[in-house]
């Protein structure tokens, strides 16, 4: 990270994000490790982690819903979406993890997509124009993921056809001289 972030403080958020991605949430040990790796005070790193709501200090579900409940989303049904989501994933309140460990949610402020309200973020993707059936689908996809199609491995991709005489792979076309018509 030092090459990409010459100032250690500028690497704190990406480093915390990596730690959270690996562990599922930020433990005190993980924050201390980030501080040590970046040669920063552990208190500073913890301050960053506790300031931003996208960092979690408690375990969360493997798939965490960030449900927007700001004005635009609320006017377009966010409260109903949150209530429906609670029932589908089997939790009673924000921050609770489902029995299978797959799901949790939290209510957040504006996510900058008011024209597509109600909306949420899950697995680093925004979901717009939510309905109860869309939420059902998002949960079902994560409960029963379909396996990715397996493609046969090829040692090398096929060679692209040569396109330029300058490459030396294509012979220069010979000019055909037209004879002038007799006058």
C-alpha positions in Angstrom: 0.0 0.0 0.0 2.8 2.5 0.6 3.4 3.0 -3.1 -0.3 3.7 -3.8 -0.8 5.8 -0.6 2.4 7.7 0.1 0.8 9.2 3.3 0.0 6.5 5.8 -3.2 8.2 6.9 -4.6 8.1 3.4 -4.3 4.3 3.5 -6.3 3.8 6.7 -9.8 3.4 5.1 -8.6 1.0 2.4 -6.7 -1.0 4.9 -9.7 -1.2 7.3 -11.9 -2.1 4.4 -9.6 -5.0 3.5 -9.6 -6.2 7.1 -13.3 -6.0 7.3 -13.7 -7.9 4.0 -11.5 -10.6 5.4 -13.0 -10.9 8.9 -16.6 -9.8 8.3 -16.2 -7.0 10.9 -13.4 -5.0 12.6 -12.0 -6.6 15.7 -9.7 -4.6 18.1 -6.9 -6.8 17.0 -7.5 -6.0 13.3 -7.5 -2.3 14.0 -4.2 -2.6 16.0 -2.7 -4.6 13.1 -3.7 -1.9 10.6 -2.2 0.7 12.9 1.1 -1.2 13.2 1.3 -1.9 9.5 0.8 1.8 8.7 3.0 3.0 11.6 0.1 5.0 13.0 -1.4 5.4 16.5 -4.0 2.7 17.2 -6.3 5.4 18.6 -6.3 7.2 15.3 -7.2 4.0 13.4 -10.0 3.2 15.8 -11.3 6.8 15.5 -11.6 6.3 11.8 -13.3 3.0 12.2 -15.8 4.3 14.7 -16.6 7.4 12.7 -17.7 5.8 9.4 -20.9 3.7 9.5 -19.7 1.4 6.8 -17.2 -0.1 9.2 -18.7 -2.7 11.6 -17.3 -3.4 15.1 -19.8 -6.2 15.7 -20.4 -9.4 13.6 -22.8 -8.9 10.7 -24.4 -11.3 8.3 -22.4 -12.5 5.2 -24.9 -10.4 3.2 -25.6 -7.1 4.9 -28.4 -4.9 3.6 -28.0 -1.1 3.9 -31.6 0.1 3.7 -32.1 3.7 2.9 -34.7 5.3 5.1 -34.2 8.9 4.3 -37.0 11.2 3.1 -37.3 10.2 -0.5 -37.1 6.5 0.2 -39.5 6.7 3.1 -42.1 8.6 1.0 -41.8 5.8 -1.5 -42.2 2.8 0.9 -38.8 2.2 2.6 -40.5 1.5 6.0 -42.6 -1.2 4.3 -39.5 -2.6 2.6 -37.6 -2.8 5.9 -40.5 -4.5 7.7 -40.7 -7.0 4.8 -37.0 -7.6 4.9 -37.1 -8.3 8.6 -39.7 -11.0 8.1 -37.9 -12.6 5.1 -34.5 -12.8 6.8 -35.9 -13.6 10.2 -34.7 -10.8 12.4 -36.5 -8.4 14.7 -34.2 -5.4 14.6 -31.3 -3.7 12.8 -27.9 -5.2 13.7 -29.3 -8.6 14.5 -27.9 -11.5 12.4 -30.2 -14.2 11.0 -30.1 -17.7 12.4 -28.2 -19.0 9.4 -25.6 -16.2 9.7 -26.3 -15.1 6.1 -28.2 -11.8 6.7 -28.3 -8.6 8.7 -29.4 -5.1 7.9 -29.2 -1.6 9.0 -31.1 1.6 8.2 -28.9 4.3 6.7 -29.3 7.9 5.6 -29.3 9.0 1.9 -27.4 6.9 -0.5 -27.6 9.4 -3.3 -30.2 7.7 -5.5 -33.4 9.5 -4.5 -34.9 9.3 -8.0 -34.8 5.5 -7.7 -36.3 5.2 -4.2 -36.7 3.0 -2.3 -33.2 1.6 -2.6 -30.6 -0.4 -0.7 -27.0 -1.6 -1.0 -26.1 -5.2 -0.6 -22.8 -7.0 -1.5 -21.3 -3.7 -2.8 -24.1 -3.2 -5.3 -27.0 -0.7 -5.3 -30.5 -2.0 -5.8 -33.1 0.5 -7.0 -36.9 0.8 -7.2 -37.3 -1.9 -4.5 -40.4 -3.9 -4.2 -41.2 -6.8 -1.8 -40.7 -9.2 -4.7 -37.3 -7.7 -5.5 -36.3 -8.1 -1.9 -37.5 -11.7 -1.9 -35.4 -12.3 -5.1 -32.3 -10.7 -3.5 -32.6 -12.9 -0.5 -33.4 -16.1 -2.5 -30.3 -15.5 -4.8 -28.1 -15.4 -1.8 -29.6 -18.3 0.0 -29.4 -20.6 -3.0 -26.7 -19.2 -5.3 -26.5 -20.8 -8.7 -23.1 -22.1 -9.5 -21.1 -20.1 -12.0 -20.8 -21.7 -15.4 -17.6 -23.6 -15.9 -15.7 -22.8 -19.1 -13.1 -25.1 -20.6 -9.6 -23.9 -20.1 -7.7 -23.1 -23.2 -3.9 -22.7 -23.1 -3.9 -19.5 -25.2 -6.6 -17.4 -26.7 -6.9 -17.8 -30.5 -4.6 -15.4 -32.4 -6.2 -12.3 -33.7 -6.1 -11.9 -37.4 -3.4 -9.6 -38.7 -4.8 -6.3 -39.6 -2.0 -4.1 -40.8 0.6 -4.4 -43.5 3.0 -2.5 -41.2 2.9 -5.5 -38.8 4.7 -7.6 -41.4 2.1 -10.3 -40.9 0.0 -9.3 -43.9 1.6 -8.8 -47.3 1.1 -5.5 -48.9 -1.5 -5.6 -51.6 0.0 -5.3 -55.1 -1.3 -2.4 -57.1 -2.9 -3.3 -60.3 -2.2 -0.7 -63.0 -4.9 0.1 -65.3 -4.0 0.7 -68.8 -5.1 3.9 -70.3 -7.8 3.5 -72.9 -6.7 4.4 -76.5 -8.0 7.7 -77.6 
